[in-house]
Amino acid sequence: MSLDTGTEALARLAEERVDHRFKGLPPDAEGLTVGELAAQRRNLFEDGFATPVLALSAERLEHNLALMESYTERHGLAFAPHGKTSMSPQLFRRQTERGAWGITLAVPHQVRVARAFGTRRVFLANELVDAPALRWIAAELERDADFRFVCYVDSVRGVELMDAALRGTGRPVDVVVELAAGEGARTGVRTEAECAAVADAVAGTRTLRLVGVAGYEGEVPQADPDRVHAYLRRLVALAVEFDKAGRFAGLTEIVVSAGGSAWFDAVADVFTGVPELSAPVLKLLRSGAYVSHDDGRYRDVTPFNRVPEEGALEPAFRLWAQVVSRPSPEQAFANAGKRDAAYDLDLPVAQVIRRAGTERPATGVTVTGLSDQHAWLSTGPEADLEVGDWVGLGLSHPCTSFDKWQLIPVAEADGTVVDYIRTFF
């Protein structure tokens, strides 16, 4: 898929018709194209949007994109933000336009989405042993000389399965050995000796090419700065040992990759010390949650809390729900629930109340639970809340916020909707 063809595919998103598939949009927009609706620049609060409706802040989204672009440039890192967060080709394009090397993904379907919209470089931060998916990847590599694809390997058996699926194909598939973050961590090779065995297995094939090492420091058990730094130094040492052993002979670039959204400062620290190897090193960071940030988990764990002089991400999501029931002075119910809001890490947080065009803090209002389609609200004596009020909710965990919405309004601070983000989960 060429960049031009991907641009055409993105443009076609604006031609999609607004209909019952897209919750929260104005009912009277039925039949308009997304582009036509965007051109109307409707106001989120005044022009027919129905609750619940999730919105992205235009200004905060742009701030976050710019901040991570400058951060990675300043620290000499290449950047492949994790696309599983948004699964939005429009955001993929904006990320690459802001300097990203490519996009990280997790499963083959996500790669197909990215390729359909012109993504040229994909880092699959996962093992891949599914034969039909591998053959599709091989066909993409054969068809498009500009397509770069890298994925994890962490077992000799996995290498054998990949090799069997890829025999008879053209370009070899690039792989990196994944080093586990410790005993009891998620995927990855547990010991350096086993890493060497996996690398030997790759070298014994014609279908795979070893291009580096990778890992995920977010899985370090009982993670703290010392343990995370130690794991990352171990990852770098593995790359150095592989290079000394000649495992990267003939490469024009060696990949060393890590980096989730909680410890990218540690990645920047340790990767600064990567020594000169037999080929230039692509120091690839993969953090993804930054694009929208959040009002919960990632607000609490972002590395910018540790390095405030580097800047600060801003939460860009707000879910708007409406109070539909006020059965007692201590309780109210709003019309957004598990189908609409992330809840796997933390419950939403009531932030603001809107009534008759006026917005004020949601003093005394607490979300205590979620049903499928309702938010349970506890209301203290100071809470001024009536049926019909709109409640603006902050969310925790971007990955499980994006996936509940197929078309998300992007609104400026005054509520003017300037764009719509399409997702493909």
Buried (B, 14 or more C-beta within 10 A) or exposed (E): BEBEEBEEBBEEBBEBBBEEEBBBBBEEBEEBBBBBBBEEEBBBBEBEBEBBBBBBBBBBBBBBBEBBBBBBEEBEBBBBBBBBBBBBBBBBBBBBEBBBBBBBBBEBEBBBBBBBBBBBBBBBBBBBBBEEBBBBBBEBBEEBEEBBBBBBBBBBEBBBBBBEBBEEBEBBBBBBBBBBBBEEBEBBBBEBEBBBBBBBBBBEBEBBBBBBBBBBBBBBEEBEEEBBBBBBBBBBBBBBBBBEEEBBEEBEBBBBBBBBBBBBBBBBBBBEEBEEBBBEBBBBBBBBBBBBBBBBBBBEBBBBEEBEEBBBBBBBBBBBBBBBEBEEEEEBBBBBBBEBBBBEBBBBBBBBBBBEEEBEEBBBBBBEEBEEBBBBBBBEEEBEBEEEBBBBBBBBBBBBBBBBBBBBBBBBEEBBBEBBBBBBB
